[in-house]
């Protein structure tokens, strides 16, 4: 029975969670046929001291993505004593902010 426009999606339809798409399955199967492990290959390139340092560093950076989360940008915000945002940050504003009494009167 074909899907009718406006009808709710039938239960159990679609791809199951975690199921690889067709292309990913084909690539994984092909790599398995060739006994090729890309992660192992990158590790071998990174560990080989005869490779240029730029290539080794790139391989380590690629491998790190599988172990450590990527860092996100952190917003810098400075508020003066009147509660106004100070953008862009200039050295005078930073010095003045650092010399203010801490909140709570310590």
Backbone as CSV, one residue per row, in Angstrom:
resi,resn,N_x,N_y,N_z,CA_x,CA_y,CA_z,C_x,C_y,C_z
1,UNK,0.851,-1.174,0.000,0.000,0.000,0.000,0.896,1.236,0.000
2,UNK,0.756,2.113,-0.982,1.608,3.294,-1.069,1.272,4.306,0.033
3,UNK,2.268,5.128,0.365,2.083,6.168,1.370,1.136,7.238,0.829
4,UNK,0.171,7.628,1.635,-0.781,8.672,1.228,-0.380,9.988,1.864
5,UNK,-0.390,11.025,1.070,-0.018,12.358,1.534,-0.931,12.781,2.690
6,UNK,-0.309,13.289,3.780,-1.069,13.745,4.930,-1.323,12.671,5.971
7,UNK,-1.065,11.416,5.622,-1.265,10.318,6.567,-0.042,10.204,7.469
8,UNK,-0.207,9.759,8.718,0.961,9.597,9.590,1.879,8.487,9.088
9,UNK,3.150,8.616,9.437,4.141,7.634,9.029,3.835,6.299,9.718
10,UNK,3.815,5.214,8.960,3.535,3.908,9.567,4.611,3.510,10.575
11,UNK,4.223,2.875,11.667,5.174,2.416,12.669,6.126,1.403,12.058
12,UNK,7.385,1.523,12.443,8.383,0.566,11.964,8.898,0.861,10.565
13,UNK,8.479,1.962,9.969,8.948,2.265,8.610,10.285,2.999,8.671
14,UNK,11.002,2.974,7.607,12.283,3.674,7.510,13.443,2.832,7.993
15,UNK,14.623,3.420,7.908,15.836,2.722,8.306,15.941,2.698,9.827
16,UNK,16.392,1.601,10.372,16.542,1.462,11.818,17.724,2.295,12.299
17,UNK,17.686,2.733,13.548,18.746,3.526,14.138,20.053,2.747,14.097
18,UNK,21.129,3.407,13.665,22.441,2.771,13.631,22.741,1.991,12.374
19,UNK,21.757,1.833,11.481,21.965,1.096,10.244,22.757,1.965,9.273
20,UNK,23.799,1.408,8.684,24.616,2.147,7.726,23.872,2.319,6.409
21,UNK,24.137,3.440,5.727,23.532,3.603,4.405,24.279,2.740,3.384
22,UNK,23.751,2.632,2.204,24.272,1.717,1.186,25.731,2.015,0.838
23,UNK,26.072,3.273,0.622,27.437,3.635,0.226,28.421,3.283,1.335
24,UNK,28.070,3.607,2.585,28.955,3.300,3.702,29.182,1.799,3.814
25,UNK,28.136,1.018,3.604,28.274,-0.441,3.636,29.218,-0.920,2.537
26,UNK,29.061,-0.364,1.335,29.897,-0.778,0.207,31.361,-0.431,0.451
27,UNK,31.614,0.766,0.967,32.999,1.175,1.236,33.599,0.293,2.324
28,UNK,32.852,0.038,3.388,33.348,-0.819,4.470,33.635,-2.230,3.956
29,UNK,32.767,-2.752,3.114,32.969,-4.098,2.561,34.214,-4.139,1.678
30,UNK,34.391,-3.112,0.864,35.551,-3.061,-0.035,36.855,-2.964,0.752
31,UNK,36.869,-2.136,1.796,38.062,-2.021,2.630,38.364,-3.356,3.330
32,UNK,37.317,-4.053,3.752,37.507,-5.358,4.387,38.096,-6.359,3.395
33,UNK,37.639,-6.332,2.135,38.186,-7.212,1.088,39.675,-6.978,0.898
34,UNK,40.075,-5.706,0.959,41.473,-5.335,0.742,42.314,-5.439,2.006
35,UNK,41.682,-5.822,3.121,42.353,-5.860,4.426,42.991,-4.512,4.733
36,UNK,42.236,-3.469,4.490,42.734,-2.104,4.663,42.024,-1.458,5.857
37,UNK,42.803,-0.992,6.822,42.278,-0.267,7.972,42.843,1.150,7.926
38,UNK,42.027,2.144,7.547,42.526,3.509,7.406,43.117,4.079,8.699
39,UNK,42.526,3.745,9.839,43.039,4.249,11.108,44.442,3.686,11.376
40,UNK,44.603,2.391,11.127,45.912,1.751,11.299,46.932,2.377,10.347
41,UNK,46.511,2.678,9.127,47.405,3.297,8.151,47.850,4.688,8.571
42,UNK,46.892,5.486,9.080,47.257,6.831,9.547,48.203,6.747,10.733
43,UNK,47.966,5.788,11.635,48.842,5.625,12.795,50.252,5.237,12.357
44,UNK,50.366,4.381,11.354,51.678,3.969,10.851,52.421,5.141,10.222
45,UNK,51.705,5.965,9.455,52.323,7.148,8.832,52.786,8.121,9.915
46,UNK,51.937,8.336,10.930,52.272,9.275,11.998,53.479,8.801,12.816
47,UNK,53.600,7.515,13.012,54.686,6.978,13.840,56.003,6.845,13.085
48,UNK,55.983,6.913,11.758,57.188,6.735,10.944,58.002,8.033,10.924
49,UNK,59.143,8.031,11.599,59.980,9.228,11.715,60.577,9.666,10.377
50,UNK,60.577,8.794,9.368,61.139,9.167,8.073,60.188,10.045,7.259
51,UNK,58.926,10.133,7.652,57.955,11.006,6.968,58.157,12.450,7.403
52,UNK,57.833,13.408,6.522,57.966,14.825,6.900,57.103,15.143,8.125
53,UNK,57.594,16.047,8.954,56.897,16.387,10.188,55.496,16.937,9.915
54,UNK,55.309,17.646,8.788,53.988,18.195,8.453,52.972,17.073,8.235
55,UNK,53.398,16.023,7.512,52.523,14.880,7.252,52.212,14.138,8.545
56,UNK,53.220,13.927,9.367,53.018,13.239,10.636,52.066,14.028,11.533
57,UNK,52.228,15.337,11.580,51.352,16.173,12.404,49.918,16.104,11.904
58,UNK,49.738,16.097,10.598,48.387,16.004,10.024,47.735,14.667,10.385
59,UNK,48.500,13.603,10.339,47.959,12.286,10.695,47.571,12.237,12.168
60,UNK,48.407,12.809,13.031,48.057,12.850,14.450,46.801,13.681,14.673
61,UNK,46.668,14.794,13.952,45.472,15.633,14.087,44.226,14.878,13.633
62,UNK,44.338,14.121,12.546,43.206,13.331,12.069,42.837,12.250,13.075
63,UNK,43.842,11.574,13.632,43.584,10.509,14.595,42.984,11.048,15.894
64,UNK,43.396,12.245,16.289,42.900,12.833,17.538,41.389,13.044,17.509
65,UNK,40.825,13.246,16.327,39.382,13.457,16.208,38.578,12.245,16.672
66,UNK,39.197,11.067,16.640,38.499,9.856,17.049,38.583,9.633,18.560
67,UNK,39.457,10.380,19.215,39.673,10.176,20.641,39.182,11.351,21.482
68,UNK,39.469,12.564,21.022,39.138,13.756,21.801,38.077,14.586,21.090
69,UNK,37.155,15.211,21.843,36.154,16.067,21.200,36.806,17.327,20.643
70,UNK,36.209,17.874,19.609,36.726,19.110,19.040,36.420,20.261,19.984
71,UNK,37.303,21.211,20.040,37.109,22.376,20.893,36.201,23.367,20.194
72,UNK,35.350,24.003,20.987,34.453,25.016,20.439,34.939,26.401,20.831
73,UNK,34.530,27.390,20.062,34.875,28.770,20.370,34.134,29.193,21.637
74,UNK,34.790,30.016,22.444,34.196,30.522,23.663,34.035,32.027,23.504
75,UNK,32.849,32.506,23.808,32.575,33.928,23.652,33.296,34.711,24.746
76,UNK,33.965,35.812,24.351,34.593,36.715,25.312,33.645,37.875,25.539
77,UNK,33.333,38.117,26.810,32.405,39.194,27.123,32.920,39.920,28.347
78,UNK,32.933,41.237,28.283,33.368,42.059,29.398,32.274,43.074,29.676
79,UNK,31.864,43.168,30.940,30.814,44.107,31.334,31.438,45.137,32.268
80,UNK,31.211,46.422,31.991,31.771,47.448,32.870,30.925,47.613,34.125
81,UNK,31.319,48.545,35.000,30.655,48.714,36.294,29.189,49.160,36.159
82,UNK,28.809,49.728,35.022,27.419,50.116,34.787,26.615,49.003,34.109
83,UNK,27.212,47.855,33.925,26.515,46.732,33.332,26.475,46.753,31.813
84,UNK,27.280,47.614,31.195,27.306,47.699,29.729,28.355,46.755,29.164
85,UNK,28.041,46.175,28.017,29.007,45.333,27.325,30.097,46.204,26.741
86,UNK,31.334,45.717,26.822,32.472,46.440,26.260,33.006,45.638,25.082
87,UNK,32.669,46.046,23.873,33.156,45.407,22.656,33.765,46.465,21.781
88,UNK,34.804,46.257,21.053,35.724,45.141,21.207,36.542,45.299,22.485
89,UNK,37.153,44.231,22.923,37.967,44.284,24.129,39.243,45.068,23.835
90,UNK,39.455,46.126,24.604,40.698,46.869,24.466,41.445,46.757,25.789
91,UNK,42.745,46.965,25.782,43.577,46.706,26.949,43.189,47.598,28.127
92,UNK,42.780,48.837,27.850,42.387,49.731,28.936,41.142,49.207,29.648
93,UNK,40.175,48.712,28.897,38.963,48.160,29.499,39.275,46.918,30.330
94,UNK,40.170,46.087,29.835,40.531,44.876,30.567,41.229,45.240,31.868
95,UNK,42.173,46.194,31.816,42.872,46.614,33.037,41.895,47.197,34.055
96,UNK,40.978,48.053,33.590,40.000,48.659,34.491,39.100,47.587,35.108
97,UNK,38.710,46.621,34.335,37.854,45.544,34.824,38.582,44.720,35.885
98,UNK,39.841,44.434,35.638,40.613,43.614,36.573,40.886,44.340,37.885
99,UNK,40.912,45.668,37.881,41.188,46.437,39.093,39.931,46.735,39.904
100,UNK,38.747,46.403,39.364,37.489,46.618,40.098,37.457,45.717,41.319
101,UNK,36.709,46.156,42.341,36.486,45.312,43.521,35.636,44.127,43.110
102,UNK,35.923,42.937,43.605,35.104,41.771,43.239,33.693,41.903,43.767
103,UNK,32.715,41.275,43.101,31.345,41.328,43.578,31.245,40.727,44.982
104,UNK,30.432,41.296,45.810,30.263,40.805,47.176,31.088,41.594,48.171
105,UNK,31.863,42.593,47.714,32.605,43.483,48.589,33.776,42.858,49.302
106,UNK,34.418,41.870,48.724,35.587,41.231,49.358,36.794,42.089,49.241
